[in-house]
Amino acid sequence: MRLQLTRRYAFAASHRLHSSHLDEAENQRVYGKCNNPYGHGHNYVVEVTLTGKVEPATGMIAHLDDLDRYVAREIIEPFDHTYLNKDVAAFRDRVPTTENLCLEIFERLKRFPGARLVRIRLEETGRNSFECASDQNGDGHG
Amino acid sequence: MVYLTRKIEFSASHLYHNPAFSAEENRRVFGKCNNPNGHGHNYVLEVTVGGEPDPLTGMVLDLKELKEILEREIMTRMDHRFLNYEVPELAGQIPTCENVAALIWNLLAPTITKGRLTRVRLWESPDLYVDCYGDEAS
């Protein structure tokens, strides 16, 4: 039997989809409303899935207080109520699509000690979500 | 292969306490969950069964049969119970979401004989769930 623990977190942020590799007309054509120069926002929901041994003394794969603190430090504090394009260094020259945001979150959480990160699922709205899962090497690009 | 999922809800209370820890250690490790009087949750259980539909009925497993199994194995055992004291299979374990999900897997896997139990997902609250899979499936 294999067990996976999933915890859900929320943060709100704005972004603008605009690629420096495309000209103005192409950006407008590819990204449509998401190319609005002032940006726009979402209530993101992140699902963090871990696996590992259930410690008999605690009955836990990971202590939720430890996970909450780690996610608060790595994700919520740097991303919540920010404009991702300007406030998060990783997106100064990378389009903050929810695909790229999902990969960035995976990178930031993959070193959580004590349990192995297996999946990040990121809801941009109630209607769309993105997932990245670990490959054998434990990175999020598999 | 087709997968069907049935969802049920049960309400139960529990507390986290390891008798091998001191009182102070129990409070430090388990926090509010160590309240000796316990506390409760509305658990949501999603049970997924995979298989090929029977050519005569078009069903992997009759949902009525699954409903009866869940009623017998889970609802009568856990609904409106104090998990620590009223579910003997959890004796000696901390009734975390991990351990309760594992128990549910162990109760259902041998009982579901049409199709195969593929996943047990147990929600303890809207922001926490545990998935349980067999060793070979992903």
HADDOCK unambig.tbl for C-alpha pairs under 7 A between the chains (distance, minus, plus):
assign (segid A and resid 1 and name CA) (segid B and resid 132 and name CA) 6.73 0.50 0.50
assign (segid A and resid 1 and name CA) (segid B and resid 133 and name CA) 5.62 0.50 0.50
assign (segid A and resid 1 and name CA) (segid B and resid 134 and name CA) 4.53 0.50 0.50
assign (segid A and resid 1 and name CA) (segid B and resid 135 and name CA) 4.76 0.50 0.50
assign (segid A and resid 2 and name CA) (segid B and resid 132 and name CA) 5.63 0.50 0.50
assign (segid A and resid 2 and name CA) (segid B and resid 133 and name CA) 5.14 0.50 0.50
assign (segid A and resid 2 and name CA) (segid B and resid 134 and name CA) 6.15 0.50 0.50
assign (segid A and resid 2 and name CA) (segid B and resid 135 and name CA) 5.98 0.50 0.50
assign (segid A and resid 3 and name CA) (segid B and resid 130 and name CA) 6.78 0.50 0.50
assign (segid A and resid 3 and name CA) (segid B and resid 131 and name CA) 5.62 0.50 0.50
assign (segid A and resid 3 and name CA) (segid B and resid 132 and name CA) 4.58 0.50 0.50
assign (segid A and resid 3 and name CA) (segid B and resid 133 and name CA) 6.50 0.50 0.50
assign (segid A and resid 4 and name CA) (segid B and resid 130 and name CA) 5.50 0.50 0.50
assign (segid A and resid 4 and name CA) (segid B and resid 131 and name CA) 5.04 0.50 0.50
assign (segid A and resid 4 and name CA) (segid B and resid 132 and name CA) 6.49 0.50 0.50
assign (segid A and resid 5 and name CA) (segid B and resid 129 and name CA) 6.05 0.50 0.50
assign (segid A and resid 5 and name CA) (segid B and resid 130 and name CA) 4.42 0.50 0.50
assign (segid A and resid 5 and name CA) (segid B and resid 131 and name CA) 6.44 0.50 0.50
assign (segid A and resid 6 and name CA) (segid B and resid 128 and name CA) 5.75 0.50 0.50
assign (segid A and resid 6 and name CA) (segid B and resid 129 and name CA) 5.23 0.50 0.50
assign (segid A and resid 6 and name CA) (segid B and resid 130 and name CA) 5.94 0.50 0.50
assign (segid A and resid 7 and name CA) (segid B and resid 127 and name CA) 5.50 0.50 0.50
assign (segid A and resid 7 and name CA) (segid B and resid 128 and name CA) 4.60 0.50 0.50
assign (segid A and resid 7 and name CA) (segid B and resid 129 and name CA) 6.59 0.50 0.50
assign (segid A and resid 8 and name CA) (segid B and resid 127 and name CA) 4.60 0.50 0.50
assign (segid A and resid 8 and name CA) (segid B and resid 128 and name CA) 6.34 0.50 0.50
assign (segid A and resid 57 and name CA) (segid B and resid 18 and name CA) 6.71 0.50 0.50
assign (segid A and resid 58 and name CA) (segid B and resid 94 and name CA) 6.36 0.50 0.50
assign (segid A and resid 59 and name CA) (segid B and resid 93 and name CA) 6.91 0.50 0.50
assign (segid A and resid 59 and name CA) (segid B and resid 94 and name CA) 5.26 0.50 0.50
assign (segid A and resid 59 and name CA) (segid B and resid 96 and name CA) 5.78 0.50 0.50
assign (segid A and resid 59 and name CA) (segid B and resid 98 and name CA) 6.73 0.50 0.50
assign (segid A and resid 59 and name CA) (segid B and resid 99 and name CA) 6.25 0.50 0.50
assign (segid A and resid 60 and name CA) (segid B and resid 96 and name CA) 6.72 0.50 0.50
assign (segid A and resid 60 and name CA) (segid B and resid 98 and name CA) 6.37 0.50 0.50
